[in-house]
Amino acid sequence: MKHELCKRVLTSFNDVVTNRVLEQYVRWYNDFRPHQGIDGSTPSQMLLPRPQPPTIRYEPRPVIAQARASPEVLPVTDLRLVVRYLDGQKHLPVVSLNVAA
């Protein structure tokens, strides 16, 4: 937390502002930031397990998609990396990879 939050964000000594910044960070950390130690999941996913849909892997490389033809591997030609920010805060990115329409 020290490196990810305290060294990147300037806050005032106002308790209300500091509490809001900390709440945003904790929400991002638990709900959106993938953790290496739990195989890329978030703490919320581990603590509040929900039925997960079958994992579908998008494969943009045609040769690999043909070699691994199975129901969970879908060949795609265009993927879009979408980056949005939690509550508009640039230091709290929420990243997703979507199939381009």
C-alpha positions as a LaTeX table, in Angstrom:
\begin{tabular}{lrrr}
\hline
Residue & $x$ (\AA) & $y$ (\AA) & $z$ (\AA) \\
\hline
Met1 & 0.00 & 0.00 & 0.00 \\
Lys2 & 2.83 & 2.37 & 0.80 \\
His3 & 4.24 & 2.26 & $-2.72$ \\
Glu4 & 0.95 & 2.01 & $-4.63$ \\
Leu5 & $-0.93$ & 4.72 & $-2.77$ \\
Cys6 & 1.08 & 6.89 & $-0.45$ \\
Lys7 & 3.95 & 7.57 & $-2.84$ \\
Arg8 & 1.67 & 8.37 & $-5.79$ \\
Val9 & $-1.19$ & 10.40 & $-4.35$ \\
Leu10 & $-1.05$ & 13.80 & $-2.74$ \\
Thr11 & $-3.78$ & 14.40 & $-0.21$ \\
Ser12 & $-4.47$ & 17.18 & 2.20 \\
Phe13 & $-4.42$ & 16.79 & 5.93 \\
Asn14 & $-8.19$ & 17.07 & 5.88 \\
Asp15 & $-9.60$ & 13.91 & 7.47 \\
Val16 & $-12.63$ & 13.77 & 5.17 \\
Val17 & $-10.51$ & 13.91 & 2.00 \\
Thr18 & $-7.96$ & 11.43 & 3.33 \\
Asn19 & $-10.69$ & 8.96 & 4.34 \\
Arg20 & $-12.32$ & 9.24 & 0.91 \\
Val21 & $-8.99$ & 8.56 & $-0.84$ \\
Leu22 & $-8.31$ & 5.56 & 1.40 \\
Glu23 & $-11.81$ & 4.16 & 0.83 \\
Gln24 & $-11.39$ & 4.46 & $-2.95$ \\
Tyr25 & $-8.01$ & 2.72 & $-2.79$ \\
Val26 & $-9.28$ & $-0.13$ & $-0.60$ \\
Arg27 & $-12.24$ & $-0.66$ & $-2.95$ \\
Trp28 & $-9.93$ & $-0.73$ & $-6.00$ \\
Tyr29 & $-7.42$ & $-3.01$ & $-4.23$ \\
Asn30 & $-10.07$ & $-5.53$ & $-3.19$ \\
Asp31 & $-12.45$ & $-5.40$ & $-6.17$ \\
Phe32 & $-10.38$ & $-4.61$ & $-9.28$ \\
Arg33 & $-6.63$ & $-5.13$ & $-8.77$ \\
Pro34 & $-5.52$ & $-8.65$ & $-9.73$ \\
His35 & $-3.22$ & $-10.34$ & $-7.21$ \\
Gln36 & $-0.40$ & $-12.63$ & $-8.28$ \\
Gly37 & $-0.58$ & $-14.68$ & $-5.09$ \\
Ile38 & $-4.17$ & $-15.75$ & $-5.79$ \\
Asp39 & $-3.73$ & $-16.52$ & $-9.51$ \\
Gly40 & $-4.81$ & $-13.15$ & $-10.85$ \\
Ser41 & $-8.04$ & $-13.04$ & $-8.87$ \\
Thr42 & $-9.12$ & $-10.23$ & $-6.62$ \\
Pro43 & $-9.64$ & $-10.65$ & $-2.86$ \\
Ser44 & $-13.38$ & $-10.04$ & $-3.38$ \\
Gln45 & $-13.56$ & $-12.91$ & $-5.86$ \\
Met46 & $-11.87$ & $-15.21$ & $-3.37$ \\
Leu47 & $-13.92$ & $-14.18$ & $-0.33$ \\
Leu48 & $-17.30$ & $-13.92$ & $-2.04$ \\
Pro49 & $-17.29$ & $-16.76$ & $-4.55$ \\
Arg50 & $-20.03$ & $-16.55$ & $-7.13$ \\
Pro51 & $-20.86$ & $-19.12$ & $-9.76$ \\
Gln52 & $-18.42$ & $-18.37$ & $-12.56$ \\
Pro53 & $-19.36$ & $-18.80$ & $-16.19$ \\
Pro54 & $-17.12$ & $-21.17$ & $-18.14$ \\
Thr55 & $-13.79$ & $-19.58$ & $-18.97$ \\
Ile56 & $-13.57$ & $-18.59$ & $-22.61$ \\
Arg57 & $-10.17$ & $-17.83$ & $-24.05$ \\
Tyr58 & $-9.98$ & $-15.41$ & $-26.96$ \\
Glu59 & $-7.16$ & $-16.28$ & $-29.34$ \\
Pro60 & $-6.15$ & $-13.62$ & $-31.90$ \\
Arg61 & $-3.48$ & $-15.82$ & $-33.55$ \\
Pro62 & $-5.19$ & $-17.95$ & $-36.24$ \\
Val63 & $-2.62$ & $-20.76$ & $-36.17$ \\
Ile64 & $-2.94$ & $-21.22$ & $-32.42$ \\
Ala65 & $-6.74$ & $-20.99$ & $-32.56$ \\
Gln66 & $-6.84$ & $-23.81$ & $-35.13$ \\
Ala67 & $-4.37$ & $-25.96$ & $-33.20$ \\
Arg68 & $-6.35$ & $-25.60$ & $-29.98$ \\
Ala69 & $-9.82$ & $-25.83$ & $-31.43$ \\
Ser70 & $-12.18$ & $-26.42$ & $-28.53$ \\
Pro71 & $-15.37$ & $-24.84$ & $-27.18$ \\
Glu72 & $-13.44$ & $-22.66$ & $-24.71$ \\
Val73 & $-11.05$ & $-21.21$ & $-27.33$ \\
Leu74 & $-12.65$ & $-18.66$ & $-29.64$ \\
Pro75 & $-10.71$ & $-17.24$ & $-32.56$ \\
Val76 & $-11.00$ & $-13.45$ & $-32.79$ \\
Thr77 & $-9.41$ & $-10.87$ & $-35.04$ \\
Asp78 & $-9.82$ & $-7.69$ & $-33.01$ \\
Leu79 & $-9.44$ & $-7.18$ & $-29.30$ \\
Arg80 & $-9.82$ & $-3.87$ & $-27.53$ \\
Leu81 & $-7.98$ & $-2.96$ & $-24.34$ \\
Val82 & $-10.29$ & $-0.76$ & $-22.28$ \\
Val83 & $-8.88$ & 1.29 & $-19.43$ \\
Arg84 & $-11.22$ & 3.23 & $-17.20$ \\
Tyr85 & $-10.53$ & 4.75 & $-13.83$ \\
Leu86 & $-12.31$ & 4.12 & $-10.56$ \\
Asp87 & $-14.17$ & 7.30 & $-9.63$ \\
Gly88 & $-12.12$ & 9.17 & $-12.25$ \\
Gln89 & $-8.89$ & 8.69 & $-10.28$ \\
Lys90 & $-5.98$ & 8.13 & $-12.72$ \\
His91 & $-3.99$ & 6.16 & $-10.14$ \\
Leu92 & $-6.78$ & 3.54 & $-9.87$ \\
Pro93 & $-7.03$ & 1.89 & $-13.32$ \\
Val94 & $-9.68$ & $-0.71$ & $-14.11$ \\
Val95 & $-8.52$ & $-2.66$ & $-17.16$ \\
Ser96 & $-10.53$ & $-5.06$ & $-19.32$ \\
Leu97 & $-9.95$ & $-6.82$ & $-22.63$ \\
Asn98 & $-13.01$ & $-6.90$ & $-24.88$ \\
Val99 & $-13.79$ & $-8.29$ & $-28.30$ \\
Ala100 & $-14.10$ & $-5.37$ & $-30.71$ \\
Ala101 & $-17.49$ & $-5.07$ & $-32.31$ \\
\hline
\end{tabular}
